[in-house]
Structures are given as structure tokens and as C-alpha cells.
Amino acid sequence: MRASRLLLILTTLQAKGFATARSLAEGCEVSLRTIYRDVDALSAAGVPIYAERGVEGGYRLLDGYRTRLNGLSRAEAETLFLSGLPEAAAALGLGAAQATAELKLLAALPAEIRSSAALMRARFYLDAPAWFSELERPGVLQQVAEAVWSQTALKIRYKSWRTEGERRIEPLGIVLKNAVWYMVGRAGDQIRAYRVSRILSLTALNAKFTAPEGFDLEAFWHAYAERFEKSLYTDHAHVRVSPRGIKGLGALGRAAAQAMQEANGKPDRKGWREARIPIESVEKAAWEFLRLGPEIEVLSPQELRLALANSAAAMDRLYRSPRKSRRRRTTTH
């Protein structure tokens, strides 16, 4: 524990150039007295650390005392500092490790690259979750992560949309998709994705495993996501969409936007274009198409056209009828 604390003090001073005893104590979660002893230990070990007295005092390292990451270019360093997902790392139980790793990296960079990396972090932020959604934090996520790192088999109780039951899983990886965590695991001969929030309970088994030869998590996920998306769409809707509606098709999903891009027909004189858009069901499509309002017209199937007409008529009745004011009833005693 003390060794890691001494390293943290050293890397903090290398990265920042100067730090007060109080800030070091807060960062290491120890007392000021402990920091004083640690600094004395570093000095006794030959680290050129010296103190600045007074109200604004603190500790510095002798100029030039630092290690360097040879061969790391400015662009490479900037890229490293753009790749962090602090919320995701924290959810996996790696928040402190990520902070320490970034601090070590920052401390090891030459001054000219270090300032550029810090500027990059100050001006760019990667927000992984989708709009209007928060990052899921399933209670078993860290246990799943530990099993993935150590290649330990799990027995889980899992509730899918169809059924609930126990399974033996060999967790091969973890994926974060639109603020939702998934575990990619092998059960028997099949490799599938499991939503971590649907794991009701899990037990780490006393059994290690080896990932299948040639398994590529990224390649598997892309193929799985493509198959899953295609399985959702069981039908098509023939639609015509206005220029404004075409810009808003992305809100209906990637499949709708892609279908419009691949449409062969030319736009009419007002810019409306026709396309065959994949849909899950009439009910789901009616709900989604209402988001585009009068910027989309369904030509077929007739059931979908009728569903939208009924919804529009119901909205018309709702908003055309005068709203009656409700008076509060007063109770007398």
C-alpha cells in the first residue's frame, strides 16, 4: 500500500510540477503526518524532492527529474488522452486505476507533449451514453468484469424477455452500447451477448477457461449487432418523405436512414422521395412515424396507413375540443 502511495506522490509531482501537502493527503486519502513521512522517505531514497515553506508552500521535484516515454509522438499522446471513458471505468471498478494510469502517463511525457495532452483533455470530452439515457450500473457488473479479466467461468441466473433460468457462462468480454452493458459469453458451443442488468445473480466457479482460438470481441459484436437488428424487422413500409422528413429519419434508427439512402427513385418537384423502410410491426411503426408528423406519408401497408390516420384523428379531437377549467373544491368544517 505504501509503495503505491509513494509512486502516486512521485507521479503527481512529475505531472503537476508542484503540489501542496494537503492536496497530496486528499489524493492519497491519508493524513498530513503520513504525507510528511512519505516525502521524507522519498528524499532518503534519493528522489530530489524539496519543500517550499509558507502559506502557499508545498513540494517540488528538481527540474529535469522525470522518466520519458521514448517514441511517443504528440498526436499519439493526444489520442491516448481522448480515449478515456471515466464513467465506464468507474462502473467497472477501474476508476482509480484509470486515474493513476493517466497520471503516470502524463508524468512521463516530455513537457511540450504533456502540455498538448492536457489541452486536448480540457477541450474534448467523450460522452458515450446516448441522449436522454443514463449509463446503466448493474450491481453485478464488477463481478462480471473480474471474471472476464481472470477468465473464470460463471453460473448465472438470467432473465431474458422469454424465460428465466440458470446457465454456465464463460465470459469472453464486455461491451458498452448506448449506455447499456453487455457480457459476451460462451455457453456450450454458442457465443451470445447477455444484458448485464438482466443477470439476477451470479456465482464465480472454481473453473478457468480459455477463449476460443481467433476470437475477436469487436468483430463478434459487429456481426451480432447486425444480425440482431435484422431480426427485429419483419416487414416493410412503402413511404414518401419530405426533404425535412429525410433529415429526421435518423431518429427512427439506422435502418430507416440507410433505406432512404439506398432508394433508387428520384425526388419529385417538391423534393419528396419514396423508399421501402423496414419496420418491426404496424403498431411500432405507427408510433415511430408519428414523430415525423406531416413530413412522412405511408403508402402501404394499408393497416399502417389506417393506424396513423386514426392517431391523427384522435389528436385532432383532443386539441380542437375546448379544455374545461377545473375548479378546486373547497371543504368547510
Secondary structure, DSSP 8 states (H G I E B T S, - for coil): -HHHHHHHHHHHHHHHSEE-HHHHHHHHTS-HHHHHHHHHHHHHTT--EEEE-STT-EEEE-TT-----TT--HHHHHHHHHS--HHHHHHTT-HHHHHHHHHHHHHHS-HHHHHHHHHHHHH-----S-TT------TTHHHHHHHHHHTEEEEEEEE-SS-EEEEEEEEEEEEEETTEEEEEEEETTEEEEEEGGGEEEEEEEEEE----TT--HHHHHHHHHHHHHHHH--EEEEEEE-HHHHHHGGGG-HHHHHHHHH--S---TTS-EEEEEEES-HHHHHHHHGGGGGGEEEEE-HHHHHHHHHHHHHHHHHHHS------------
